[in-house]
Amino acid sequence: MRIAPGQGIAAAALVGFLVGCRTIEATRGVPPFYEVYDTPSSIGSVAGAETFFRPLGSFESLRNDRSTAAPEVAASRLRTSQDAGPRPRATGSHLRFLSPFFDFHWGPDGERYAVLPIYLYRNYPSARSGNDVDWMVLPFFFGGHDEVEGDYFAFFPFGGCLKGLLAHDETWFWFFPAYWTWRDRQRESTHVVWPFFNSVSGVNEWNGEESGWRLWPFYGRYRSRTAQGQLRYDRGFALWPFYIRHKDQANVNPTDLFFSLPFYGERTNSRTETYVYLWPFFGTYYDRRYDRKLYFGYLLPYRFTDGQFDLWPLFGRKKTSRGTDIAGVVRRTYRHYHLWPFERYEWATDGFEETVRFWVLPLVWHFYYIDKDTLERESEWTLWPLFRLRSVGQKTSFDLFSLLWFRREDYDRLYSRWFNVFRYRWSPEISGWELIYGAVMYLEEPARSTHVFSVLGGLFECGSREGRSSFRLLYVPWW
């Protein structure tokens, strides 16, 4: 097939535009398919990251010189490089495809391969026991190896052993839930026909005695003590949930709880008192510290007290003014809502900071924050989906047509541009504006003595780069 000279020139111009067009963040490329940024700090990234983004995956690589992002439809790969002083440079890789379902990571800090929700393999170095290996073929097979604890294998629900999983050091089970037992440090717990029978014994994390048993729902009682023999808690029930009795935090702030569903319940300690009657209809809460009494219910949610009137979800407001633990500092707050969550307003201030949040969903967001010590401010106004105006410290950004209703740096940088007809950025380091993703763009970098006006990435360009005059016409530099 013969390519006419005009087609070749047009193709070359298109390629040059795609890979050479700079944005107001001083990046080049067309995110999320391809992007190179020489000044990562300008977009909030770590120095030396290289990223290839695709609709189905992403590839990122950290380097010391620059960062690149390029497309990959089927997969993405992440490589990281770090200078470790006199030590050799460490490298790692991260491959993602249809994230989070296919996620593979390997490097000096270990390996992790996941094909969710089917397969998971991880191999991490451990200073205590060499390598710690775990693998799972969900939901049936589990296995692994630890040089100190040894090998383990389980075929759920028939039987086997798990180590270092489910927040326990070791778990054994046979025909779950007919029988299973677990050990965490020196504490052991055994279940027979879970959840009906259970017994607990051993030493807890405070080096105190732990004991108890239950035959649910008829009777149960558990006790825990400190290393000095002081009672930490004593919890029991009979004919659950008609009689429940707890004594908690006995060694710190003794708290008594009694509950007989649904007739009556109480929870009291030296700071607060809570009573419920015909739960979930009526309840009261008394705070001794502030001499404040609250009336509440759950079936029809309401909360009435001094400074608060909530009848959820129709209407609610709350105003407080309380001293903090720091003498002389008073924290004042106010919030209200109408037809929650559609209209909400929150305000809070003290001697250190002030915060304002306002929503009229799904159209309007407004956030404001000021640090009263440094006078650093953050502010955002969003009229979705028309525009977003955001200011953080000395940096300001404006996007016309902002379809993403959430704010997340990587998505915002890589995907919002497809919808932003006009974008403006200002900071002491770099500022400028662009129309239709750099089709028309003005960029200014005072530190580099650079200010450039460009059309279609160099079809026409004038200005100066690093103190030198720059002029391009038809992508050809004239000076």
N, C-alpha and C positions, 0 to 999 in steps of 0.2 A: 504494500500500500504506500502510495506516494504522498508525502506531506508537503503542501504548498508552503512557500516561504512565509506568507502572511500568517498561516496557522502556527508555524514554528515560533514566530515572534510573539504571537498571542499567548501560546503555551508557556514560553519562557517568562513573559511578563506576569502570567498568573502564578507560576511557581515562585517567582521572585517576590510577588506580593504576599503569598501565603507564608513563606518562611522568613521574609525580611521586614515585614511591616511591624513597626514598633508601636506599642500602646502607651497610654499615659502612665502605666506602672513600669515603663522601660522594659517590657517584655516583647518577644517576637513570636509570631506564630498565630494559630487559630485555635484557642482552647475550645472544647476539651480535647481536640485531636492532636495538636502539636503546639508546644510552647517551650521557649528558651528564655531564661531570665538571668541576666548578669549581675543584678543587684537584688538578691533575694530578700534583703531586709526591707525593701520597699513594699513587698507584698506580705510581709509578716512570716516568711518562711525561714528555716534555718539555712545558714550559709552553705553553699555547695550541694544543694539538692537537685537531682535530675529526675524529671517526672514525665512519663508517657501515659497519657490518659486516653481511654477509649470508652464508648458507651457501655461495654460489657466488662471492662476491667481497667486497671491502672498500673503504670510502671513508674517507680520513682527511684532515683539514685542520688545519694549524697556525695558531692565532691567539693573540693576546695576552691575550684576555679569558677564554675558556673552551674546553672541548672537547666536541664532540657526536658521538655515534655513532648512526646510524639504519640501518634495514634496506634492502637492495636485493638482490632475489633474482637478477637477471640480471647485474648488474655492480656495480662499486664505483669510487669516484673519490676521489682524494687531492689536496687543495690545500694548499699550504704558503705561509706568509707570514712574512717576517722583517723586522725593523727593521734597517736598515743605516746608522744614524746619520744624517748629512746626506744620504746617498744615497737615491734613491727606493726604496720598498719593492719587494722582489722577490717574485714569485709563481710557483708551479709547480703542476702537476697530475699525478696518478697514477691511472690507470684499470686495474683488475685484474678479470679474469673467469676463473673456473676456473683460478686461479693454480696453477702458473706458466705455463700454456699461453698465456693472453692477458694481456699485460702492456704497458701503454702509459704512457710518462712524457714530459712536456714541460715546459719552463721555461727560465729564463735560463741554466742550466747545460747546456743541450742537450736533445736529443730522443732517445728510444729507443722503438721500437715492435717488439714481438715476438709472433709467432703461432707458437709452437713445436709441432712441429719443422719448420715449413715456411718461415717468413718472419722476417727480422730487418732492421731499419733503425735506424741511429743517426747522429746529427748533433751533434757536440760542438764548441764553440768552442775554438780553439787559438791561444795567444799567438804561436806561431811561424808559423802558416800559415793564419790565418783559421779557416774551418770545416773539420773533418775529417769526411767523409761516407763511410759504409760501408753496403752493403745486400747481402742474401743471400736467394735463393730456394732453400732447401736441398733436395737436396744438389747441384744442378746449376749454378746461376747465382750469380756473385759480381761485385760492382761497387762503385765508389766514386770519390771525388774529394778531392784535396788540392791547395791552391793552390801548394805548393812542389813536391811530388812528381808532381802531375798526375793524370789520370784512369787508371782501370784497369778491366778486365773479363775474366772467365774463364767458360768453359763446361766444367765438369768432366764427364768426364775427357779431353775432346778437346784443349783448349788454352786458353791465356790467361795473364794476369798478375794477381798479388795483391800488394797493398802494405799494409804495416802489420799483416798477419795472420800467424798461425802463428809468432809471436815472431820474424819476420824483416822487414827493411825492404822486401824485394822478392823475389817468387818467380815464376818462369816455368816452364811445363810444356807438354809436347806428348804427347798420348796416354799419360797417366799410367798405369802407372809406367815406360813406355818411356824417357822423358827428362824430367827436371826439375832446375832449378838455382835456388839462392837466394843472396841477399846480405844480410848483416847488418853494417852499418857498412862496414868495408873487408875483411871476410872473405867469401869465396865458396866454395860447395860445389856440385858437379855430380854427378848420379846418372844412370846409363844402365842400363836394365832393373833398377831398384831391387829388392832391395838388393845386387845382385851387384857393380856397379862404382861407385866413388865416388872423387872427388879433391877435395882441400881446399887452398886457398892464400889468402894475404893477410895482413892485420894483425889480431891479436886485440884484445880489450878492454883488455889491458895494454900495447898499442902494441908488441907483440913479434911475431915471425914465426910463422906457422901454416902447416904444409904436411903433405901425406901423401896416400896413395891405398890402395885395396884392390881386389882381385879375389876376392871371397868365393866359396867358403870356402878358397881356395888360399893366398892371401898378402895381408897388409896391414900398413901401418906409418904412424903419425901422430906428428908432433913439434910441440911448442909451446915458445916461448921468451919470456922477459920482455923489456922494453924495453932492458935492459942486456945482452941476449944470453945470459942464464943459461937453462939447460934447465929447463922446467917439467914436462914429461912426455915420455916416449918409449914408445909403445904399439905392439905388433906381434903378429901371429899367423901361423901356418903350419898348413895343414890343420886349420883350426878345427873342434872345440875340443880337439884333441889336443896342440897347442902354443900357449900364450898367455903372453906376457911383457910386463910393464908396469913402468915406472919412473915413479912419480907423486910430486908435491910435491918435486921434486928441489931446488928453491931454498929450501924451508922445512924440511920434515921428510922426507928421502929415504925412499921406501917402494918395496920391490921385491916384485913378484908374479910367481909362476910357477905355471901350472896345466896339467896334462895329464889331461883327463877320461878315465876316472874314477879313475885310479890314484893320483895324488899331486898335492898343491897346497900352496903356502906363500905367506904374506904377512908380511913382516918390516919393521920400522923401529926407531927408537931407543927406542920406548915399548912395543911389543907384538910378539908372535910368534904366528902362526896356522898350523897344519898340518892338512891333511885327508888321509885315507887311504881308498881305496875309497869315495869320495864317493857317496851321502850317509850312509854308515854311521858313520864314526869321524872325530873331529876333536879337536884340543887348542888351547887359547888360553892364552898366558902374558902377564901384565901385569907389566912390569918395575917400574912405579912402586909397586905394592903387593905384589910378590913373590907373585902369585896365579896358580894354574894351574887351568884349567877343562877338563873332558872333556865333549864334546857329540856329538850325532848328529841327523840330520834325518829319516830315514825312520821311525824310531821315536824321537820327540823325547825326549831326555833331556839333563840338565845336572847334573854332579857336580863339586863343589869344596868348599873349606872354607866352611861356613856356607850351602851351597846343595845341595838334593837335589830335583830335578824329574824326575818321570816322567809327562809330559803325556799325556792329560788326567786321569789318575787321581789323582795327589797331587803336591804340591810345596810347598816352603818355602824361604825365603831370608832370611838375616840379615846385615846389614853394619854396620860401624862404622868410618867413614873420616874423616880430616881433610880440610877444604876448603882452598881457596886463602887463606882468611882465618885468620891464625894464632890458635890457641887454640879454634877452632870445630870440633866433631866432628859429623858428620851420621850419625845412626843410623836404620836402616830395618829393617822386618820385614814379610814378607808370606807368606801361605800360601793354598792352594786345595785343594779336594776336588771331584772330578768337575767340573773347570772347564767352563763358567763359572758353575755353579750356586751354589757356595759359595766366596767369596773374602774375604780380609781384608788390609788394607794399613795400615801405620803408619809415619810418618816424623817425625823431630824434629831440630832443630838449635838454634842460639842465637837464631833469629829467629821460627820458627813451628813448629807441630805439626799434623799432619793424620792423621785416621783415616777409613778407608772400609771398609764391610762390606756384603756382599750375600748373601742367600740367595734367589736368583731362583726364581720371580717374586714372592715374597711380601714380603721384608724388605729395606729399604735403611737404612743409617745412615751419615751423613757428619758429621764434626766437624772444625773448623779454629779455631785461635787464633793471633793475632798477638802474640808475646810482648813486643813493644815497647809496643803500644797496649792490649793485653788485649782487643781486639775479637774476638768469637767468632761462629762460624756453626755451626749444628747442625740436623740433620734426622733425624727418624725416620718411616719410612713402612711401614705394614703394609697392603700393597696387596690388595684395593681398599678396605679399611675406613677408614683415616684417614691423614693426613699432619700431622705436627707439625714446624714449622720456626721457627727463631730466628736472626735476623741482627742483631747488635749489640743495640740496644734494642727491636727489633721482633719480635713473636711472632705466628704464625698457626697455626690449627688447622682442618682440614677433615675432617668426618665423611662418609665415602663419597667417596673421591678416585679416580676411575676412570682418570684420565690417569696413565700410568706414567712419563711424561717431565715435566720441569719447564722451561717456557718462559713468560716473563712474559705475552705477549699471549694465548696460548692458555689459560693458566691463569686469567687474569682474565676472559676472555670466554666460555669454554666449560665450565670446571670447575664453575661454579655450578649448572649444570643437574643435576649429580649430587650436589652437596654438600647433604645434609639439614640439617647444622648447620655454621656457619662462625663462627670467633672471630678477631679481630684486636686486637692491642694495640701501641701505640707512644706516646711522649710527646705526639705531635700529635693522634692520633685513635685511638679504640679502641671496641670494642663487639662484639656478637654478633648473628647473624640465624638464623632458622629457616625453612627452605624458601624461600630467596631473598627474604628480607625480609617474608614473610607476618607474622612476629613479629620485631621488631627493637629493639635498644637501641643507641644511638649516643651517644658522648661526645667532645666537642672542647673541651678546657680553654681553649685560646687564644680561642675564640669564646664562652666561657661557655655552652656548649650541652650538654645531656644530655636525650635524648628516648627515650621508650618508645612504640612504634608497632605497630599491628595493621592489616594489609592497607593499608599506605600512607596511613592517615588515617581508616579506619573508626572507630578509636579511637586517640587520641594524647594523651600527657600528658608534662609535663616543662618545659624551658625552652630557648629559642632566643635566642642572643646576649644573655643576661641577662634576657630577658623570659619570663614564664610562658606556656606554650603548652598549649592544650587543644582537641582536635578530637573531634567525634562525628558519625558518618555523613558524613565528609569536609567538614564545615562547621566553620570555626574559630570557637570561642566566645570565646576571648581569647588 
